[in-house]
């Protein structure tokens, strides 16, 4: 099972935070479910549940060389999502891990 994630590059929250502040070309993907996203997500994150990646990623019209940062709740789904994205031909995919280890502000959506 480990071999599935060999192409995944990990990124620490501090590095991601700094990069997101300075590089607005980064696409930040939250691969949790909608109710989790609403309970708290990183500013600028797009919701793309891991189970919908193959079907929905094309709607984002991202270049295969786009810089993608991916996170979930604890890091398990984001690893799976990164693997799927790499298999779909995306080259610059980084696993941010889980929002549970994100020490910075999160946005909450209430409906």
C-alpha positions in Angstrom: 0.0 0.0 0.0 2.9 2.4 0.7 4.0 2.4 -2.9 0.7 4.2 -3.9 2.0 7.3 -2.3 5.6 7.4 -3.4 5.0 10.4 -5.6 3.4 12.4 -2.8 5.4 15.4 -1.7 4.7 16.5 1.8 4.6 20.1 2.9 4.7 21.5 6.5 2.0 24.0 7.5 4.4 26.8 8.1 5.9 26.5 4.6 2.5 26.2 3.0 1.2 29.2 4.9 4.1 31.4 3.8 3.8 30.1 0.2 0.1 30.8 0.1 0.6 34.3 1.3 3.2 35.1 -1.4 2.2 32.9 -4.4 -1.4 33.5 -5.5 -1.1 30.9 -8.3 -1.3 28.0 -5.8 -4.6 26.1 -5.9 -5.5 24.9 -2.4 -7.8 21.8 -2.4 -9.8 20.7 0.6 -10.7 17.1 -0.1 -13.1 16.5 2.8 -16.9 16.5 2.6 -19.0 19.7 2.4 -20.1 19.6 6.0 -16.5 19.3 7.1 -15.5 22.2 4.8 -18.3 24.4 6.3 -17.1 23.6 9.9 -13.7 25.2 9.1 -11.4 25.5 6.1 -8.3 27.3 5.1 -8.9 30.6 3.4 -9.0 30.3 -0.4 -9.5 26.5 -0.4 -11.7 24.9 -3.0 -13.9 22.0 -1.9 -13.2 18.9 -3.9 -14.1 15.7 -2.0 -11.7 12.9 -2.5 -14.4 10.6 -3.9 -15.3 13.2 -6.6 -11.8 14.0 -7.8 -11.8 12.0 -11.0 -15.2 13.3 -12.0 -14.9 17.0 -10.9 -11.2 18.0 -11.3 -11.8 18.9 -15.0 -14.3 21.6 -14.0 -11.5 23.5 -12.3 -9.7 23.9 -15.7 -6.3 23.5 -14.1 -3.1 23.1 -16.1 -1.3 19.8 -15.4 1.6 21.9 -14.2 -0.5 23.9 -11.7 0.8 24.0 -8.2 -1.7 22.1 -6.0 -1.8 21.9 -2.2 -4.1 19.3 -0.8 -5.4 18.8 2.7 -8.1 16.9 4.6 -8.9 16.4 8.3 -6.0 14.3 9.5 -3.9 13.6 6.3 -5.2 10.2 5.2 -7.6 11.4 2.5 -5.2 14.0 1.3 -2.6 11.3 0.6 -5.2 9.4 -1.4 -6.2 12.5 -3.2 -2.6 13.4 -4.1 -2.1 9.9 -5.5 -5.3 10.3 -7.6 -4.1 13.7 -8.9 -0.7 12.4 -9.8 -2.3 9.5 -11.7 -4.5 12.0 -13.6 -1.3 13.7 -14.8 -0.8 16.6 -12.4 2.9 17.1 -11.7 3.1 19.6 -8.8 1.0 18.1 -6.1 1.8 18.6 -2.4 0.2 17.0 0.6 -0.4 19.5 3.3 -1.8 16.8 5.6 -4.6 17.5 8.0 -6.3 20.8 8.9 -6.1 19.4 12.5 -2.5 20.4 12.5 -3.0 23.8 10.8 -2.1 26.3 13.5 -3.4 29.3 11.5 -6.9 30.8 11.1 -9.6 28.9 9.5 -12.8 30.2 7.9 -16.2 28.8 9.1 -19.2 28.8 6.8 -22.7 28.8 8.4 -25.8 28.2 6.3 
